[in-house]
Amino acid sequence: MAAAIIAWVVVLLVLLGSLAGSMIATRFSGQVNGAEILGRIIALVLMLTVPTVLGVLFTVRSSRLYKRAAVVELREASSY
């Protein structure tokens, strides 16, 4: 579970850093063409969806592993 939480924190830091970098770059460049806007939209969608999906998968996987470990521990405890 700790690994899933650390993964979420790292993903959020990377996402916020890349968004801040994109905003700063936009302020210094006056003109933005359509292809650049489309590229930024695609990058933003990928930055939001891929880490979110991976974080959810890691969280679900780690919770299932903890549930399995708890079941095994209960079986061992009840066998005594």
JOTAJO-V931297 format. One record per backbone hydrogen bond with DSSP energy under -1.0 kcal/mol. CO is the residue of the C=O (numbers start at 0). NH is the residue of the N-H. E is the energy in kcal/mol with one decimal. If there is no record, write none. Layout:
co->CO nh->NH e->E
co->CO nh->NH e->E
This chain:
co->0 nh->4 e->-2.0
co->1 nh->5 e->-2.6
co->2 nh->6 e->-2.4
co->3 nh->7 e->-2.2
co->4 nh->8 e->-2.3
co->5 nh->9 e->-2.5
co->6 nh->10 e->-2.5
co->7 nh->11 e->-2.5
co->8 nh->12 e->-2.3
co->9 nh->13 e->-2.5
co->10 nh->14 e->-2.6
co->11 nh->15 e->-2.7
co->12 nh->16 e->-2.4
co->13 nh->17 e->-2.5
co->14 nh->18 e->-2.3
co->15 nh->19 e->-2.4
co->16 nh->20 e->-2.4
co->17 nh->21 e->-2.2
co->18 nh->22 e->-2.3
co->19 nh->23 e->-2.4
co->20 nh->24 e->-2.3
co->21 nh->25 e->-1.9
co->22 nh->26 e->-1.6
co->23 nh->27 e->-1.5
co->24 nh->28 e->-1.3
co->32 nh->36 e->-1.8
co->33 nh->37 e->-2.6
co->34 nh->38 e->-2.4
co->35 nh->39 e->-2.2
co->36 nh->40 e->-2.3
co->37 nh->41 e->-2.5
co->38 nh->42 e->-2.5
co->39 nh->43 e->-2.5
co->40 nh->44 e->-2.5
co->41 nh->45 e->-2.5
co->42 nh->46 e->-2.6
co->43 nh->47 e->-1.8
co->44 nh->48 e->-2.7
co->45 nh->49 e->-1.7
co->48 nh->52 e->-2.8
co->49 nh->53 e->-2.5
co->50 nh->54 e->-2.8
co->51 nh->55 e->-2.4
co->52 nh->56 e->-2.5
co->53 nh->57 e->-2.7
co->54 nh->58 e->-2.3
co->55 nh->59 e->-2.7
co->56 nh->60 e->-2.6
co->57 nh->61 e->-2.5
co->58 nh->62 e->-2.1
co->59 nh->63 e->-2.2
co->60 nh->64 e->-2.2
co->61 nh->65 e->-2.1
co->62 nh->66 e->-2.1
co->63 nh->67 e->-2.5
co->64 nh->68 e->-2.3
co->65 nh->69 e->-2.2
co->66 nh->70 e->-2.3
co->67 nh->71 e->-2.5
co->68 nh->72 e->-2.3
co->69 nh->73 e->-2.3
co->70 nh->74 e->-2.4
co->71 nh->75 e->-2.4
co->72 nh->76 e->-2.3
co->73 nh->77 e->-2.3
co->74 nh->78 e->-1.1
